[in-house]
Amino acid sequence: HGTYILTSSYYRRAYGLTTDKTGISGLKPPFLVVSGHSCWLDYMIAFISMYPYRMNYVAAYNFLRNRILNRLLCLMGAISKYQFKNDLKAVKKMKQVIDRGGIVTIYPYGCLSNDGRPGGFAAFGIAKLIKFLKVPVVALQTNGGYLTRPRWTKQARRGVIQTKVFQVLSRDEVSTLSEEEIYSRIIESIYFDDYRWQR
């Protein structure tokens, strides 16, 4: 709780962070959170936006090779995953979190934005993962993250970051919709275009 108060106060003052999470009012774990990957601040933005929910983040293995990041991500209960390939060990750990009533947060695009829109490619495997986990899916949509802390600079700027948290798929929809329909909904829900949003 103390960490939340300190970080949320700083992010609201420095970056104008606001969050609308009325879209998940009353929702109880377990569930999966999906998000776009707009900037280096995303993990802290998710932590603040989803509080008081506690989550296990899926993080690229490369981040855990950094000693400081490894320590921080392990404290956050991060699940290490190799990028852009099937990682059955990571999927098994996600399932364990869900089975004990927890929340898993994943960034389907797998890499940071290069130009204010989603970077990389969201593999179709996200739909297969959702079918496998069989839990509701929540989207964390962020606007302004890229413009505040783009990947090509080491310094964040003062700006505005707005997040919206809402349920994309219910448990029943996960069971009845096709993988193609699930994939389409996920991609639409986490899309962002910071320059268009800014205009």
RANORQUI-V26992 format. One line per field, one symbol per residue. ss: DSSP state (A for helix, B for strand, O for the rest). phi: phi as a letter, one per 30 degrees, with the letter a starting at -180 (. if undefined). psi: psi as a letter, one per 40 degrees, with the letter a starting at -180 (. if undefined). Layout:
ss=???
phi=???
psi=???
This chain:
ss=OAAAAAAAAAAAAAAOOBBBBBBOOOOOOOBBBBBOOOOOOAAAAAAAAAOOOOOBBBBBAAAAAOAAAAAAAAAOOOBBBOOOOOOAAAAAAAAAAAAOOOBBBBOOOOOOOOOOBOOOOOOOAAAAAAAAAOOBBBBBBBBOAAAAOOOOOOOOOOOOOBBBBBBBBOAAAAAAOOAAAAAAAAAAAAOOBAAAAAO
phi=.dddedddddddddcidbbccddbeidcddacccadbdaddeddddeddcecdcbcdcbdeeddddeddeddddddidcdbddhadbddddddddddddcicbccbcediaddcbjbecibdddeddddddddhbebcccccbjddddbddcbccdcdabbcbbcadcbddddedcddddddeddddddcdbbdddddd
psi=ddddddddddddddefhihhfdefhehiiiihhiiigdieeddddddddeheihihihihdddeehdddddddddefihhhhifihgddddddddddddefahhhigddeiiidfeihiahhiedddddddddfiihhhhhhheddddgieeiehiihahhhihhihdhiddddddiidddddddddddeiigddddd.
